[in-house]
């Protein structure tokens, strides 16, 4: 038994979150792809059976009121709020991340122009390294609002801001490298320039403290099927800070966000609060599966999750350095804790084939074109023995 194997056992024995692993459906392999799709919380199937058989099958239409379907988008939003540092009443759950990015970005431009009296706010800055969909949405939002679109890296944002900038779309964690960007300072810089920052939290929500309220963020979106374990295609969330809710002008006004949704009036009047971020009828089955999945977070401090995340990624990098042949992989993930999310990205020339062979041996990560192996570490169910085993298998595959 190697020294690292012994250390892994000791670290697992001392892990205050280790008991949460039993609350997930896992096999004998090592699942390191929670940054793409979180594992299934064990209580979800029975809860969804109740939703389908009783709430839908027996109560039917009555469930909109008796089972709380109608208020679920805000109720589930309030469950997510403490995980991203938000007070209740500022998050609504529904639609996809892409749709919510579109709502937030167009609304950001409209609010920035309103505050400047119209002015010359005709530019959107977008993270040049962003997930492709965010870039596509930013292009469409720019066309819709008559803005020019300028791609910049997050590091370039402070120097790129001008009196023309209306909105800036940024990722909190880079989906390829796992780099964590400085949300507090970038938010402050954008707001000081009279623009609105829109943050994409897909790779940070549920993995680390975000501090939306504390850092003055006004608009943010995030998915729920990664570190929040809501299930494939589970609805995304939209955060609208309380002090800008009355000015949030959604480009997708739907009957669900109307002040009188059942009044059926031809004129649109937005509802008060975060509700105006809604559009159409909620996806109840997915929404209530997410609500059930969030039960695993009861009593779990996000700070403890972050501490374990950093310990797991540190240990994995140490094991890789010890086991993997020198020069075979290169870490793209920052070594500095303040710049690291909850994943490790390794550059490897034959990454696609390597990941295929890892999965065959029970270690599940994912591959990003052209040469990146991604490993996501979900502290709720990943342990240190998993990490050590994954590094050993990776070394065997690369040596073989």
N, C-alpha and C positions, 0 to 999 in steps of 0.2 A: 504494500500500500504506500503510495507516494505521500510526500509531505503535504502537497496541495490537497490530496484527497482527505487526509486527516484534518486539515484546516477547514475544509468545506463542511465536514461533519460537525466540528465544533461551532462553526458559524451558524449552521442550521439549528443546532441545539439552543443557541442563545438568541435566536431570531424571535422577536415579539409578535411578528406577523405570520409566523409559520403555520399557526392553526387555521388560517384562512384558506389554505390550500385545499382542505377537505370540503370546502363549500363550492368547489368547481368540478366539472366533469373533465377528467384528464385520463390519459392512457399511460403506458409505461415509458413512452418516449420523452423527449425534452422539447417543449413548445416555446419557441422564441420568436413567434410571429404575432404577438399581441399588439404590436404597433400597426398591424394590418387588420386583424380580426381577433378580438378578445375571446378567451375561452368561455364556455357556457356555465353560468352559475347554476348549481344543482337544483335550486328551488324554482327556477323559471318554468320548466315543463308543466308542473302541477298547477302553477298559477295561470298559465295560458290555457290549460285544459278547462279551468273554471271560467275564464273569460269566454271561451268558445262555447262550452256546453251550457253554462248557466246564464251568464250575462247576455250572450248573443242568442243562444238556443232557447232559453226560457223567458227571460225578461224582454229580449228583443229591443224595441224602440225605447222602452222605459229605462234602459241602461244609460241613456244620455244624461238622465238626471239621477236615477236611483243608484247607479254604479259609478257616478262621477265622471263619465266619459267627457262631458262638455268642458269641464274645468281641468282635464288632465294636462294639457300643454303647459299651463302655468304651475300646476301642482308638481309635475315632474321637474320643471325648471327650478323650482325652489329646492328640490332634492339635489340638483347639480350645483346650485349656487355656492354652498360652502366649500366645494371642491375646487372652485376657481376664484375664491375670495370675493364673493358677491353677497350682498344682503338680499333677502327675499324681494320678490316683486319686480325683478329686472331681467329675468330670463324666461323666454318662451321656447317650447320644444315643438318642432314640426318642420316638415320639408327637408330637403337635402342640404348638405354643406354648400354646394354650388348655388342653390337658390337663395340661401341666407347671405352668402357673400354678395350676390347681386343686390339684394334688398339693402344691405348695410352700405355698400359702396355708393350706390345711386343716392341713397338718403344722405350720406356723408357729404357728397358734392352739393346737394340742395341746401343742407344746413349751413355749410361753409359759405355759400353764396348769400344766403339770407343774412348771416351775421355780418358780412362785408358790404351789405347793401347792394348786392349784385356784383359790382366790381369786375375784376378780371380773373376770377378764379376759374381758370379753364384748363387745368392740368391735373392729371392723376399720376402719382408715382406708384410703381408696382415692383415688388421684390423680383429681381431678375432671376433669382434661383428658385422661384416658387414652384409649387406643384402645378403641373400644366393647366388643370381646370381653373385655378385662380387667375392665371394669365388670360385664358380665353374669356372668362367672365369680365375681367378688367377691360379687355378690348371692347366687348359689347357695351359695358357701362360707359366707356369713354365715347363711343359713337352716339349712344342715347342722350348723353348730357352735353355733347358738343365739346368734349375735352380732348386735349392731346394726351397720349399715353407715353410715359417715359420709364423704361425699365432701369433700375439702379440696384446695386447690392445694398443690403441693410447698412453696412458700414458707410456707404456713400450718402445715405439719406440726409443726415444733418446738413451736409454741404450742398445738397441738391435742392433743398427747399427754397422756394421763392414766393413773392407775393401772389404769384399765379397759382400756386399749389392749392388744390381744394381738398384732396384726399390722398392717403398713402395706405396701400394694402401690403401687409407684412405677415410673414409666418413666424410664430414664436419659436418653433423648432424646425430646422431644415429636414425635410422628409428623407433625403438621401444620406446625409452625413451625420445627423443627430446633433448638429450644432444648435445650441440655445442662444437666442439673441437677447439683447438687453432691452426688455420691454419697458422698464421704467424710464430710462434715459431717452429712448427713441420716442416714446409717447410724449414726454415733456417737450422734446424738440419740435415735433410735429404740431402740437397744440400752441406752442409759443409762436409758430409761424402763421397761426390763424387757420390751420388746416385740421382735418380730422384723420386720426389713425384708425384703421380697421384691422383688427388682429385675427388671424386664423390660428386657433388653438388646437387643431386636430391632433398634434403630436405632443401636446403638453397637458391637456385636460385629463385629470386622473393619474398623472405621472409625477407631477411636481406642483408646488404652490405657484399660483398665477398672480393673485393679488389684484384683481380687476378694480375693485373699489379703492383700495389703498393707493394704487398707482395712477388713479385718475383716468383710466381707460373709459372711453365713451361708447365704443362699438366693438363687439367681438363676436365671432362665430366659432363653432367647433362641432366635431362629429362625436358620436356616442358609441360607436362599434369597435373602437380600439381599446384604450385603457379603461373605459367605462363599461366595457363588456356587454353592450346592449343588444348584440346580435347583428347578423348581416343586414345591411341597409337600414339599421335603426335610425330614427329621425335625428336630425342635427339640432343644435340649439343656437339661439340668437340672444345676445346680451345687449340691452340698451340701457345705458346709465340713467338713473331716475331723473336727473336734472335736465336731460335732453329728450325725454320721452314725449313731452307735449309738442316737440318740433320734429319728431321723427316722421319723415314723409316717405312712406314706402312706395316704390314703383309698382308694387303688386298689391293693390287694395282689393281685398276679397271680402266676401260676406261674413267670414269668421272674425274679421278685424273691424267690423262696423260697430258703431255705438249701439245700434239697435239691429242685431243680426236677423231677428225675426220680424222686423218691421217691413221688410221687403220694399224699402223706398228706393226710387231710382237714383237719388242723390247720395253720394258717399260722404259719410261723416265718421272719421276714425274714432275708435274707442280710446278710452283713457288708459295710460300705463303701457306695460309691455305687451298687452293684448293686441295692440296695433301692429305687432310684428307677425301676427297670424295671417293666413291667406284663405285657404279652403278647408274642407272637412278633414279633421285629423285622421291619421292612419292609426286607428285604435289598437289593432293587434300588435303592431310593432311598438307603439308607444307604451302599452301596458307591459309588454315583455321587458322593455327598458326599465320601467318603474320597478318591476320585480327584481331585475338584475342589480339595481342600485341598493337593494337591501344589504348586500355584502359590505357596503361602505359604512353601515351604522356603527358609530363608535370608533371608526378608523381615522386617525388624524393624518392629513395629507403630508404633514412634516415628517411623520414616521415613514411614510411611503417614499418620500424623497430621499431620506437617509439610507434606506435599504437599496433604493435604485442606484445611488452612487456607489454603495458598497458592492453591489452585484456587478456593475460595469467595471469598476476598478479590478475586481477579482477576475473577471473574464479576461480583461486585457493582460493581467499578470499571468494567467494560465496560458493564454495564447503565446505570450513572449517566451514562456518556459517550454511549451510543447511543440509549437509549430516551427518547422525548419526556417532558419534565418533567411530573410529576404523574400519569403514566399508570399507574405501578405503585408499590406501597409494600412495602418489605421487612419481613417479619415475623420474620426470622432475626436474632438478636442480632449486633451488630457486634463485641462483645467476644469474643475467642477462647475464653476460659474458659467461655463460655456458649453455644458453637456446636457443633453436631454436624457431619455431613458432607453437609448439604443446605442449599439456599436456598429459602425460601418467599416468593413474591411475591403480594401481594393485588392483584387486578385485577377490576373489576366484571363483565367478560364472559369470565372465566377459562376456562369450559368451551369456548366457541367458539375462543378464542385457542389453547388447547392442541390442539384438533383441527387448526387450521391450521398450527401448529408441526410436528405429526407429519407432515402432508402434505408439509412441506418438509424432512423428514429429521431434525428435532430432537425427540427423544422424551423427554418428561418425563411428569408426570401431573397430574391435576386433582382437587382435594378440595373438595367442596361446602362453602359456596356460591360462594366467590370466590378460591380459592387455587391458584396455579401452583406445583407442587413440582418441584425439580430436584435429583437426587441425584448426588453426585460420588464415584465409586469410583476411588481413586487408582491401583489396579493397572492400569486400562486407559483412564482418561480423561486427556487431555492438555490443555495450555493452549491449543492451537489449537482444540480442540473447544469450549472455554469461550468463546473470543472469537467463534467462528462462531455459537454458540448465541445469544449476546447480540445479534449483528448481525441474525440471522434474527428474533429476538423483536422487535427495533426495527422491522424492515420490516413484520412482521405488525401490530404496534400502530399503525404510521403509515398502513397501507394501508386 
